[in-house]
Amino acid sequence: MKNRFLLSVFLISMIACQTRKTVPPFIAIEGIDSAIRPGNNFYNYVNLKWYDTAQIPPSQSGVGAYRFMNYQQRLKLQGILDSVSKINNPAGSLEQKIGDFYAAGMDTNTVNQRGFDPLKPGLDRINALTGTADMLTFIAEETRLSNVSLIDFQVYPDQENSRMNMGHIYQTGIGMPDRDYYFKTDTATVAIQLAYKKYLAALFALTGSDTAAAQKNAALVYNIQQQLATAHKTNIELRDVKGNFHKTAVADLNKQQPNIGWTAFFQHLGATMDSVNVGQPAYYDKLNALLKSIPIQDWKIYLKANYISNYADYLSKPFVNASFEYNKALTGQAVQKTRGEIMSGAVDSYLGQALGQLYTKIYFPESAKTRMLELVNNLQKAFSNRVDKLDWMSDSTKQKAKEKLFAITKKIGYPDKWRDYKNVTVVRNKYFENVVSAAANNFQYALGKLGKPVDKTEWYTTPSTVTAYNNPLANEIVFPAGILQPPYFDNDADDALNYGGIGMVIGHEMTHTFDDQGAQFDKDGNVKSWWTPADYEKFKAKTQQVIDLYSKFTVLDSIHVKGALTVGENTADLSGIAVAYDAFKMTKQGQDTTKIGGFTPDQRFFFSIARIWRVKMKDEYLRYWVNNDPHSPPMWRVNGPLMNTPAFYTAFNVQPGDSMYVDESKRIRIW
């Protein structure tokens, strides 16, 4: 049950926010550009007028829907935290912890006065290291504080036995977003490389090195990271479900990589296990070799850079500035976020389910959960109907697909069981120590699951976040309260807007159960084939069509969408829209033709699809997106699926010669 501890200071706000507003005669679709034919560029037809006038806040890298709605979410959280932090809350209460965590970070005078004093004990420990064994002990100790450097240890379900949690180790050790940043030579990437090297040098300078030494150290760290990056898999290779799972006995791992000393490392970590998944063995083979060839003095410099960088955003203003300058090169963000926005994000990150309890009491009416469950159930029925009609799949595979479909767990709004933070120590004037305590608690929370049955009630996002996700290991779809607001969901909107909005998102997440990755998991979340061999080959051929189509799309004039990176999300978009439309046609409005505001129900459905991806972003961030994000850029999340959607052609009279027109025989249909 949801805890009922909201402070009295919020009661008036809660009543105001949860009082149902007067229902308007209809919700208008604004910004349509009648000078553009819908069949030439539907995204621009709906969004270009907005795009041309929208202003990106200087502290952001974009504006609009989707992830950029989290800017407004952070302002809502800031309002809650401003109120909580002014109250003398009972010691140890959730309100005390989130209020004092926030207040400690807002006290920039104290943070600035401390400079890098909080780092000095850790830097002294690095200086005292004498060999590889010492170094691995330090790395294990820092991992227990969620400070990852050369070894990334995680705990989550075993994909071959998804009822049980196991340990996993993954490639890590680099500071830029992806391995390719270390090797590409285009102008934009070189600028990021230079910004990153400048950032590393700044970290050393701010902790006492002179300019020459700081630059020399930065070059050394960059060189080590580049060597590690050579052994990294690409972000496309990381999508291979089976290719990134190698369950290995710890005893065998010791023999394969003796310089790491895995038994001792796991002991220092507090992780007791006989076997572990080595996600990317080549990385740890490389690390094993480098531990022998790189002198300990060089490793100490590397560890210092990692250590300082990990905590830079929690230190005094010069460190925050250095971190921002690098981020600016990556994303195009013009100025730093306000301290209030930064701190609301930090509290959400470290104490998210405590803050989420307050957020959902104010901003999430229970009626929304009921309406949302109705939508999810309707899309589930529509998906089942579509499976029945597939002409490329055998009856036996269809039966298995529907069994998996109806086994999906649906999570809406917020967790049934809230996480507690009793082991987090929060002191009002010790921001750095508060962060370390919360980070250590996060690691212990994960470690406590090692070798134990999976808790199927667990959530992997906070309630206020504008997102949704599919977890194939649990066969579940999750919709936090944050996304259940306009333009995605509106309790007062007609069905066309809700099915074209959150309905598309529901269909998208449901389809992930059957995309190129999800299709490899059975209804219980295990990697186990439920396909006939012939059906699976047909399925792979269809997903290749998706890769080929999206690889042709360009952004920023010449940069191509990475079809192989985005295939899962693109498949989910293609089928998600189709399923949402079928579910919409099951409603009273969907079966009607009465116009609202001059548009048919079908047209309003498609308008809503375009509106939920209404986004404007900096060129730097768009480039970052294409290089790293498994989703296609917003325009192609609309135009790509719609050019393959027959009902769209009918609704807007799309004809041969229109830019989005695809001959019916070449349109992609998977689910």
C-alpha positions in Angstrom: 0.0 0.0 0.0 1.1 3.5 -0.7 2.3 5.3 2.4 0.0 8.0 3.7 2.4 10.4 5.3 2.1 13.6 3.2 2.8 16.7 5.1 0.0 19.0 5.9 1.7 21.8 4.0 0.8 19.9 0.8 -2.9 19.2 1.5 -4.2 22.3 -0.2 -1.9 21.7 -3.2 -3.0 18.0 -3.3 -6.7 19.0 -3.3 -6.2 21.6 -6.0 -4.2 19.2 -8.3 -6.6 16.3 -7.9 -9.8 18.3 -8.3 -11.1 17.4 -11.8 -11.1 20.4 -14.0 -14.1 21.4 -16.1 -14.2 19.2 -19.2 -13.8 21.4 -22.3 -15.9 20.7 -25.4 -12.8 19.4 -27.0 -9.0 19.7 -26.8 -7.8 21.6 -29.9 -5.0 20.5 -32.1 -2.9 23.6 -32.5 -0.1 24.5 -34.9 -1.1 22.6 -38.0 0.8 23.9 -41.0 -1.7 23.7 -43.9 1.1 24.7 -46.3 2.6 21.3 -45.9 1.0 18.2 -47.4 0.6 15.6 -44.6 1.9 12.9 -46.9 5.2 14.8 -47.5 6.3 15.3 -43.9 3.6 14.6 -41.3 5.9 15.5 -38.4 6.4 19.0 -39.8 2.8 19.3 -40.8 1.8 19.0 -37.1 4.9 20.4 -35.4 6.8 22.8 -37.7 5.0 26.0 -36.5 5.7 25.0 -32.9 9.3 24.2 -33.8 10.0 27.5 -35.5 8.8 29.5 -32.4 9.9 27.2 -29.6 12.8 28.5 -27.5 15.2 26.0 -25.9 15.9 27.2 -22.3 19.6 28.1 -22.0 20.1 25.5 -19.3 18.7 22.7 -21.4 19.8 20.9 -24.6 16.3 20.6 -25.9 12.6 21.5 -25.3 9.3 19.8 -25.8 7.8 16.4 -25.1 9.4 13.1 -24.2 12.6 13.3 -22.1 12.6 17.1 -22.2 9.4 17.1 -20.1 11.7 16.0 -17.2 12.8 19.7 -17.0 9.3 20.6 -15.9 9.2 17.5 -13.7 12.4 18.7 -11.9 10.7 22.0 -11.2 7.7 20.2 -9.7 10.1 18.2 -7.5 11.9 21.4 -6.6 8.7 22.9 -5.3 8.1 19.9 -3.1 11.7 20.0 -1.8 11.7 23.7 -1.1 8.7 23.1 1.2 10.0 20.0 2.9 13.5 21.4 3.5 12.0 24.3 5.5 10.3 22.1 8.0 11.9 20.6 11.1 11.1 17.0 10.3 11.5 14.1 12.7 15.0 12.6 12.6 15.2 9.6 10.3 11.9 10.3 8.6 11.8 10.3 4.8 10.9 14.0 4.9 14.0 14.7 7.0 16.2 12.7 4.6 15.0 14.2 1.4 14.7 17.7 2.9 18.2 17.7 4.5 19.8 16.1 1.4 18.3 18.9 -0.7 19.2 21.6 1.8 22.8 20.4 2.1 23.2 20.6 -1.7 21.6 24.0 -1.8 24.0 25.3 0.8 26.6 26.2 -1.9 28.5 28.5 0.6 29.5 25.4 2.7 30.1 23.3 -0.4 32.4 25.9 -1.9 34.2 26.5 1.3 35.1 22.8 1.6 36.7 22.9 -1.9 38.1 19.4 -2.6 38.7 18.6 1.1 36.2 15.7 0.9 38.3 14.0 -1.7 41.6 14.2 0.2 41.3 11.0 2.2 40.5 9.1 -1.1 43.4 10.7 -2.9 45.7 9.8 -0.1 44.6 6.2 -0.3 45.4 6.2 -4.0 48.9 7.7 -3.3 49.6 4.9 -0.8 48.9 2.1 -3.3 52.1 0.0 -3.9 51.0 -2.7 -6.4 48.2 -4.3 -8.4 46.7 -6.2 -5.4 46.4 -2.9 -3.4 44.9 -1.2 -6.4 42.2 -3.9 -6.9 41.3 -3.7 -3.2 40.9 0.0 -3.6 38.7 -0.5 -6.7 36.5 -3.0 -4.8 36.1 -0.6 -1.8 35.1 2.2 -4.2 32.7 -0.1 -6.0 31.0 -0.6 -2.7 30.3 3.2 -2.8 29.0 2.9 -6.4 32.2 4.5 -7.7 33.0 2.4 -10.7 36.4 2.5 -12.4 37.9 -0.5 -14.0 35.4 -3.2 -13.0 31.6 -2.8 -13.3 29.8 -5.3 -11.0 26.0 -5.4 -11.0 23.3 -7.7 -9.6 20.2 -8.6 -11.5 18.4 -11.7 -12.8 20.1 -14.6 -14.6 18.7 -14.6 -18.1 18.8 -18.4 -18.1 16.9 -18.6 -14.8 15.1 -15.3 -14.4 13.7 -16.2 -11.0 17.1 -15.8 -9.4 19.5 -12.9 -9.2 23.2 -13.3 -10.1 26.3 -11.2 -10.4 27.3 -9.6 -13.7 30.5 -7.8 -14.8 30.5 -5.4 -17.7 33.0 -3.4 -19.8 33.8 0.0 -18.3 36.9 2.0 -17.7 36.3 4.9 -20.2 35.1 8.4 -19.6 33.5 9.3 -22.9 30.0 8.0 -23.8 31.1 5.2 -26.1 34.2 3.5 -27.5 33.9 5.1 -30.9 34.5 8.6 -29.5 38.1 7.6 -29.0 38.7 6.6 -32.6 36.5 8.8 -34.9 38.2 11.6 -36.6 35.4 13.8 -37.8 35.4 17.5 -36.7 32.6 17.2 -34.2 34.1 14.2 -32.4 37.6 15.7 -32.3 36.1 18.7 -30.6 34.6 16.5 -28.0 37.9 14.6 -27.5 39.6 18.0 -27.0 37.0 19.1 -24.5 37.3 15.8 -22.6 41.1 16.1 -22.4 40.7 19.7 -21.2 38.3 18.5 -18.5 40.7 15.8 -17.3 43.5 18.4 -17.1 41.2 20.8 -15.2 40.5 18.0 -12.6 44.2 17.6 -11.9 44.8 21.4 -11.8 42.0 21.9 -9.3 43.5 19.3 -7.0 47.0 20.8 -6.9 48.9 19.9 -10.1 50.6 22.6 -12.1 49.5 23.2 -15.7 52.3 21.1 -17.3 51.7 18.2 -14.9 47.9 18.4 -15.3 48.1 18.2 -19.1 50.6 15.3 -18.9 48.4 13.4 -16.5 45.3 14.0 -18.7 47.2 12.6 -21.7 48.2 9.6 -19.8 44.7 8.9 -18.6 43.2 9.4 -22.0 45.8 6.9 -23.4 44.8 4.2 -20.9 41.2 4.8 -21.6 41.8 4.5 -25.3 43.6 1.2 -24.8 40.7 -0.1 -22.8 38.3 1.2 -25.5 39.9 -1.0 -28.1 38.5 -4.0 -26.3 35.0 -2.6 -25.9 32.1 -3.8 -27.9 30.2 -1.3 -30.0 26.8 -0.1 -28.9 25.3 -2.2 -31.7 27.2 -5.3 -30.6 25.9 -4.8 -27.0 22.4 -5.4 -28.3 23.3 -9.1 -28.9 21.4 -10.8 -26.0 23.3 -14.1 -26.1 26.6 -12.6 -27.2 26.8 -10.6 -24.0 26.1 -13.4 -21.6 28.9 -15.7 -20.5 28.3 -17.5 -17.2 31.7 -18.4 -15.9 32.9 -20.1 -12.7 34.9 -17.7 -10.6 37.6 -20.4 -10.3 37.9 -20.5 -14.0 37.9 -16.7 -14.2 40.9 -16.7 -11.9 42.8 -18.9 -14.3 41.8 -16.9 -17.4 42.6 -13.5 -15.9 45.1 -14.1 -13.0 46.3 -10.5 -12.8 42.9 -9.3 -11.7 42.7 -11.7 -8.8 38.9 -12.2 -8.9 38.5 -14.3 -5.7 40.1 -11.6 -3.6 38.2 -8.8 -5.5 34.8 -10.4 -4.9 35.7 -11.0 -1.2 36.5 -7.3 -0.8 33.3 -6.5 -2.6 31.3 -8.7 -0.2 30.0 -10.8 -3.2 29.8 -14.5 -2.4 29.1 -16.5 -5.6 30.4 -19.5 -7.5 29.8 -18.1 -10.9 29.3 -14.7 -12.6 28.2 -13.5 -16.0 31.2 -11.9 -17.8 29.3 -9.7 -20.3 32.3 -8.8 -22.5 35.2 -11.1 -21.8 37.5 -9.3 -24.3 37.4 -6.2 -22.1 38.6 -8.2 -19.0 41.2 -10.0 -21.0 42.5 -6.6 -22.1 42.4 -5.3 -18.5 44.2 -8.4 -17.3 47.0 -7.7 -19.8 47.2 -3.9 -19.0 47.5 -4.6 -15.3 50.8 -6.2 -16.0 52.1 -3.8 -18.7 51.1 -0.4 -17.2 53.2 0.7 -14.2 51.4 1.2 -10.9 52.3 4.9 -10.9 50.4 5.4 -14.1 47.4 3.5 -12.7 47.4 5.8 -9.7 47.0 8.8 -12.0 44.2 7.0 -13.9 42.4 6.2 -10.6 42.8 9.8 -9.4 41.1 11.1 -12.6 38.3 8.6 -12.2 37.9 9.4 -8.5 37.8 13.1 -8.9 35.5 13.0 -12.0 33.0 10.7 -10.2 32.5 13.3 -7.5 33.1 16.5 -9.4 29.4 17.5 -9.5 29.2 17.3 -5.7 32.1 19.6 -5.0 32.8 23.3 -5.1 32.0 25.6 -8.0 35.2 25.2 -10.0 34.7 21.4 -10.2 31.1 21.9 -11.3 32.2 24.4 -13.9 34.8 22.0 -15.3 32.2 19.2 -15.6 29.7 21.5 -17.2 32.2 22.7 -19.9 32.7 19.1 -21.0 29.0 18.4 -21.0 28.5 21.6 -23.0 30.7 20.2 -25.8 28.7 17.0 -25.8 25.1 18.3 -25.6 25.2 22.0 -26.6 23.7 23.1 -23.3 24.5 26.8 -23.1 24.4 27.5 -19.4 24.4 25.5 -16.2 21.1 24.4 -14.7 20.0 26.2 -11.6 21.1 24.8 -8.3 17.5 24.0 -7.5 17.1 21.9 -10.6 20.4 20.2 -10.1 19.4 19.3 -6.5 15.9 18.1 -7.4 17.6 15.7 -9.9 20.1 14.6 -7.3 17.4 13.8 -4.7 15.4 11.9 -7.3 18.5 9.9 -8.3 19.6 9.0 -4.7 16.3 9.0 -2.8 13.8 8.7 -5.6 11.2 6.5 -4.1 11.1 8.6 -0.9 10.5 11.7 -3.0 8.2 9.7 -5.3 5.8 9.1 -2.4 5.3 12.9 -2.1 5.1 13.5 -5.8 2.4 10.9 -6.5 0.3 12.2 -3.6 0.2 15.6 -5.2 0.3 14.9 -9.0 -1.1 11.5 -9.6 -4.9 10.9 -9.2 -5.9 7.3 -8.7 -8.5 7.8 -11.4 -5.6 8.0 -13.9 -4.4 4.5 -12.9 -7.8 3.1 -13.5 -8.1 4.7 -16.9 -4.6 3.6 -17.8 -5.2 0.0 -16.9 -8.3 0.0 -19.2 -6.1 1.3 -22.1 -3.4 -1.3 -21.5 -6.0 -4.1 -21.4 -7.6 -2.9 -24.6 -4.2 -2.8 -26.4 -3.5 -6.3 -25.2 -6.7 -7.5 -26.8 -5.8 -5.6 -30.0 -2.3 -7.1 -30.1 -3.8 -10.6 -29.7 -6.1 -10.0 -32.6 -3.2 -8.9 -34.7 -1.3 -12.0 -33.9 -4.2 -14.1 -35.0 -4.2 -12.4 -38.4 -0.5 -12.7 -39.1 0.1 -14.4 -42.5 3.7 -15.3 -41.9 3.5 -17.1 -38.6 2.5 -20.7 -37.9 -0.4 -21.5 -35.5 2.0 -23.1 -32.9 4.1 -20.0 -32.7 1.0 -17.8 -32.5 -0.2 -19.7 -29.5 3.2 -19.2 -27.7 3.2 -15.5 -28.6 -0.3 -15.0 -27.1 0.7 -16.9 -24.0 3.6 -14.6 -23.5 1.4 -11.5 -24.3 -1.2 -12.4 -21.7 1.6 -13.2 -19.1 2.8 -9.6 -19.2 2.8 -7.9 -15.8 1.5 -4.3 -15.9 2.9 -1.7 -13.5 1.3 1.7 -13.5 2.0 4.9 -11.6 4.1 3.9 -8.6 5.4 0.8 -6.8 3.1 -1.3 -4.6 6.0 -1.6 -2.2 8.1 1.4 -1.6 11.8 1.1 -1.0 13.1 2.3 2.4 16.2 4.3 3.0 16.8 3.6 6.7 20.5 2.9 6.1 21.1 6.3 4.4 22.7 8.9 6.8 21.8 12.5 5.8 23.3 15.5 7.6 22.2 19.0 6.7 25.6 20.5 6.2 27.5 17.5 4.7 26.4 17.2 1.1 29.4 15.1 -0.1 29.0 12.7 2.7 25.2 12.4 2.1 25.9 11.5 -1.5 28.5 8.8 -0.5 26.0 7.4 2.1 23.2 7.2 -0.5 25.5 5.7 -3.1 26.8 3.1 -0.7 23.2 2.2 0.3 22.4 1.7 -3.4 25.2 -0.8 -3.8 24.2 -2.7 -0.6 20.6 -2.7 -1.8 21.8 -4.4 -5.0 24.3 -6.7 -3.3 21.6 -7.9 -0.9 19.8 -9.4 -3.9 22.8 -11.6 -5.0 21.8 -15.3 -5.2 18.3 -14.6 -4.0 14.9 -14.9 -5.7 13.9 -11.9 -7.9 11.5 -9.5 -6.3 8.9 -9.1 -9.0 7.5 -5.9 -7.4 10.7 -3.9 -7.9 10.7 -0.8 -10.1 13.8 0.5 -12.1 12.7 4.1 -12.4 11.3 6.7 -10.1 7.6 7.7 -10.2 8.2 11.2 -11.4 10.3 10.3 -14.4 8.8 10.8 -17.9 9.6 7.4 -19.3 8.2 3.9 -19.8 10.0 0.6 -20.1 9.8 -3.0 -20.9 11.8 -5.5 -18.8 12.1 -8.8 -20.7 13.7 -10.6 -17.7 10.4 -10.1 -15.9 8.1 -9.9 -18.9 6.7 -6.6 -17.6 5.7 -3.2 -18.9 6.0 -0.2 -16.6 4.4 3.3 -16.9 5.5 5.7 -14.1 3.2 8.5 -13.0 5.5 11.0 -14.7 4.5 10.0 -18.2 0.8 9.9 -17.4 0.2 13.6 -18.2 -0.4 15.6 -21.4 0.5 15.3 -24.2 0.7 11.6 -23.5 -2.3 11.1 -21.3 -5.2 13.3 -20.3 -8.2 12.1 -18.3 -10.3 14.8 -20.0 -9.2 14.1 -23.5 -11.1 12.2 -26.2 -10.1 8.6 -26.9 -8.4 9.6 -30.2 -5.8 11.7 -28.3 -5.2 9.2 -25.5 -4.9 6.2 -27.9 -2.6 8.2 -30.2 -0.6 9.4 -27.2 -0.2 7.0 -24.3 -1.8 4.3 -26.4 1.1 4.4 -28.8 3.5 4.3 -25.8 1.7 1.2 -24.4 1.8 -0.5 -27.8 5.4 0.4 -28.1 6.4 -1.1 -24.8 4.1 -4.2 -25.4 5.9 -4.7 -28.8 9.3 -4.7 -27.0 8.2 -8.1 -25.7 8.5 -9.2 -29.3 11.2 -7.1 -30.8 14.6 -8.5 -32.0 15.7 -8.8 -28.3 12.5 -9.4 -26.5 11.5 -12.2 -28.9 14.4 -14.2 -27.5 12.8 -14.4 -24.0 10.0 -16.7 -23.1 6.9 -15.7 -21.0 8.8 -16.3 -17.8 11.7 -14.0 -18.7 14.2 -16.7 -19.7 16.3 -16.7 -22.9 14.6 -19.7 -24.4 13.3 -20.1 -27.9 9.5 -20.5 -28.3 9.6 -20.1 -32.1 9.6 -22.7 -34.9 12.9 -22.3 -36.7 11.1 -21.3 -39.9 9.1 -18.6 -38.2 12.1 -17.2 -36.5 13.9 -16.9 -39.8 10.9 -15.0 -41.2 10.9 -12.7 -38.2 14.6 -11.9 -38.6 14.0 -11.1 -42.3 11.3 -8.6 -41.2 13.5 -6.9 -38.6 16.2 -6.6 -41.3 13.7 -4.6 -43.4 13.4 -2.2 -40.4 17.1 -1.9 -40.2 17.4 -1.2 -44.0 14.6 1.4 -44.0 15.8 3.5 -41.0 19.4 3.4 -42.1 18.3 5.5 -45.1 17.0 8.3 -42.9 19.2 11.3 -42.3 19.5 14.0 -39.7 21.7 17.2 -39.7 21.9 16.9 -43.5 24.2 13.9 -43.8 24.2 11.9 -40.5 22.3 8.6 -40.9 20.2 7.0 -38.3 21.9 3.8 -37.1 19.3 1.3 -38.2 21.1 -1.6 -36.4 21.3 0.3 -33.2 17.6 1.5 -33.3 16.0 -1.6 -34.7 14.3 -2.6 -31.4 12.8 0.8 -30.8 11.8 1.2 -34.4 10.1 -2.1 -34.4 8.2 -1.1 -31.2 7.2 2.2 -32.9 6.0 0.5 -36.1 3.9 -2.1 -34.3 3.0 0.1 -31.3 1.1 2.6 -33.6 -0.6 -0.3 -35.4 -1.8 -1.9 -32.1 -2.8 1.4 -30.6 -4.9 2.2 -33.8 -6.6 -1.2 -33.7 -7.4 -0.6 -30.0 -8.8 2.8 -30.7 -11.1 1.4 -33.4 -12.6 -0.8 -30.6 -13.9 2.4 -28.8 -17.1 4.3 -29.5 -15.2 7.3 -30.9 -13.0 5.0 -33.0 -16.1 3.6 -34.7 -17.5 7.0 -35.4 -16.7 9.6 -38.0 -17.9 12.7 -36.2 -15.4 15.5 -36.6 -14.0 17.4 -33.6 -12.5 20.8 -34.4 -12.8 20.0 -38.1 -10.9 16.8 -37.9 -12.0 13.1 -38.0 -11.3 10.8 -35.1 -8.6 9.0 -37.1 -6.9 12.3 -38.0 -6.9 13.3 -34.3 -5.4 9.9 -33.5 -2.5 10.5 -35.9 -2.1 14.2 -34.8 -1.6 12.9 -31.2 1.2 10.6 -32.4 3.1 13.5 -33.9 2.5 15.7 -30.9 4.0 13.3 -28.4 7.3 13.5 -30.2 7.2 17.3 -30.6 10.8 18.1 -29.7 13.4 20.7 -30.6 17.0 20.1 -29.6 20.5 21.6 -30.1 22.5 20.2 -33.0 25.1 18.9 -30.6 22.6 17.0 -28.6 20.9 15.6 -31.8 24.4 14.3 -32.9 24.9 12.8 -29.4 21.5 11.2 -29.7 22.2 9.6 -33.1 25.5 8.2 -31.9 24.3 6.8 -28.6 20.6 6.5 -28.3 18.7 3.3 -29.3 15.7 5.4 -30.3 15.4 7.2 -33.6 15.3 11.0 -33.6 11.7 12.3 -33.0 10.9 13.1 -36.7 11.6 9.5 -37.7 9.6 8.1 -34.7 6.6 9.7 -36.5 7.3 9.6 -40.2 9.0 6.2 -40.3 6.1 4.2 -38.8 3.4 6.2 -40.5 4.7 5.6 -44.0 4.1 1.9 -43.2 0.6 2.4 -41.6 -2.3 1.9 -44.1 -4.9 3.9 -42.0 -2.6 6.9 -42.2 -2.8 6.8 -46.0 -6.6 6.8 -45.8 -6.9 9.5 -43.1 -4.8 12.0 -45.0 -5.2 10.9 -48.6 -1.6 10.0 -49.1 -0.9 9.4 -52.8 2.0 8.2 -55.0 4.4 11.2 -55.4 4.1 12.2 -51.8 7.4 12.0 -50.0 6.1 9.5 -47.4 4.4 7.3 -49.9 5.6 3.7 -49.9 4.0 1.1 -52.3 1.7 -1.2 -50.4 3.7 -4.2 -51.4 6.8 -2.7 -49.7 5.3 -1.6 -46.4 6.6 -3.3 -43.3 4.3 -5.2 -41.1 5.7 -7.4 -38.3 3.1 -7.6 -35.6 
